[in-house]
Amino acid sequence: MESPVRASRQVMVCNTAGLHARPCHAIASTALGFQSDLEVACEGRRANGKSILELMTLDAARGKLLEFHAQGPDAEGLVEALERLVASGFGEPG
């Protein structure tokens, strides 16, 4: 039996408002399009990456590091998609 595929990335929150409802929705919506499980961490706090409410508890402000930890058949694709999403500033100014 093969061991599960795991992938991780660290990205810096670059949009001015940080992780508020809209970026949390964007992360969760992206993650829900993949089979892999996702955990997101920031400064020791952890959240299910497919839950908007849990993501909001991370309270990640601009300049904070987010850690994405995915496990499953498409884990690498999931963390790559999230890396691009965060780098784009979630489509927000600044």
HELIX and SHEET records of a PDB file:
HELIX    1   1 ALA A   21  LEU A   32  1                                  12    
HELIX    2   2 ILE A   52  MET A   56  1                                   5    
HELIX    3   3 ALA A   75  ALA A   87  1                                  13    
HELIX    4   4 GLY A   89  GLY A   91  5                                   3    
SHEET    1   A 4 ARG A   6  MET A  12  0                                        
SHEET    2   A 4 LEU A  65  GLN A  71 -1                                        
SHEET    3   A 4 ASP A  37  CYS A  42 -1                                        
SHEET    4   A 4 ARG A  45  ASN A  48 -1                                        
END                                                                             
